[in-house]
Amino acid sequence: MSVGAILLVSSLQKAEAQNFAPNPILSTQYLEKGQSNDKLEGSPFLFENFVQAKITTGDGLEYDNVNILYNVMTEKVYAEIPHNHKIVAVQNVNSILVNNDKALPSVYLKSGFPVVKGNTTKSLYQVLTAGKVTLLKKDQRDLFDNIVYGKALNGKKIVRTSAHYLFHDNQITEIKSTKKYVLEALATNQKALSVYIDNNNINLKEDSGLQRVVNYYNSL
């Protein structure tokens, strides 16, 4: 167990510890507090298993090399205690930096943005690019009835969705992944952006396409 994980667990005076199996995510059926539901399809977690991360709290404390889970549906972050297979809820999370494989891009999650679309200042967004305009991605998990015709038992299904936002001058605005909406949101350089999108054949449905456009806007 890393020093960071030990310090984190010992500092969580209000955390609720729950008994889990060693790898609760392998079945993707754990929704909350270790409760398994055989009729539940899908996972509420951002990552399908524990990931090693650096956590920063709202108090300015930093903890490195902590194994965490992030439940997107409940907006809760959990840290694993390896020696007894327990998980503790991490309070007051300001940011999470995940990079298990140096060959892959880091995932940076941050809270503290204005209230919008049901999200609070404690909601965690993935920061796709930062600058005078910051591009954010909010992962979501929606719960639906999972009706299978011809079967007596039906359950619930968790569906992965996401939304993109621009943060600028302490304001946050949701954008749709189309050229029309992106140009309206970045109105001060519409002509240059339109040419850039067309000349580079940028697919705005992809995160990388939105990143390129916002990075270009920030460079103007």
NUVOPA-38074 format. One record per residue (C-alpha): x, y, z. Coordinates in steps of 0.05 Angstrom, whole numbers, plus 5000, padded with zeros to 4 digits. Example, Ala and Ser with C-alpha at 12.3 -4.5 7.8 and 13.67 -1.06 7.14 Angstrom:
2
524649105156 527349795143 
This chain:
220
500050005000 502950674981 504351235030 499251674993 493851155002 495451065076 495151815089 488751875050 485151315087 487451565155 485052275140 477952075121 474752145189 467652155161 468551605109 463851015108 467650355099 464149775063 466349055055 467648894982 470248294945 477548394922 475348634853 468148874856 468049164786 469648514749 462248344746 460249074734 454148944777 455949374838 451749994836 452750274906 455450034974 456949334950 449849164932 449548674873 443648654826 443448074777 438348454735 442849054725 446349114659 452149604652 456649964700 455850634737 463450734740 467751164695 473150634694 471549894692 476449724746 480850064798 485650584770 491650894802 490851644810 493252274844 487652604884 487453334906 482153544957 478754204966 483254315027 489354304982 491753615004 494853164952 495252404952 499252004901 498551294876 491651164905 487250624874 480450934861 473550824831 469151394808 461651264808 458951734755 451651634775 452551824848 458452304838 462451924891 469751744891 472351134928 479350934949 481350214959 484749945021 488449344992 490148955055 482948855077 479148955012 475149545036 473250185001 472550865034 468751455006 473452044991 470552705012 471453394981 475053184917 477753764877 481453384822 483652694799 489452554753 489551854723 495251584681 496650844690 500250764624 505351284603 503951104530 496751334538 494052044550 492552244621 485352334645 484452954686 477953064725 476453704761 470754014801 469354734820 465654964758 459055354760 452355014767 449354794700 444554264674 443653934742 451153914755 453754244819 460354574837 462453894865 461253524799 467453254765 468753424692 474153144647 478553724625 479953594551 483854234539 485154864580 486555584561 482756224554 477055754537 476955074572 473654474540 470154014589 466853334582 461653094632 460752344631 453752114650 450351454665 442851404655 438550844684 433150554641 428449954644 431549374607 425549014578 426948374540 420748124505 419247394516 422647374584 419047364650 424347764688 426648454666 431648914699 435249574693 440449804643 445650344652 447150734588 453451134578 452551844552 456652484555 455953234545 461153774527 461754464558 465955084547 468455474608 470356194597 470156824641 467356414699 461456194656 459955494632 455955334569 453754664541 455454564467 452954064417 458053714373 456154054308 459554604269 453655074277 453555034353 461055054361 461555674318 455956004357 459455854423 466156114397 463156714363 469057194364 472956804311 467456454271 470456564202 477456314219 474555724257 469955534199 475755534150 480055134199 474554604209 473254534134 480554534112 482454004163 476153584155 475153574231 470053094260 466653484316 463152854341 469852624369 473252904430 479652994391 476053414339 473153884392 479953924425 483354134360 478254684348 478654964419 486254934418 486255304352 481355824380 485855924441 491756044395 488556614357 
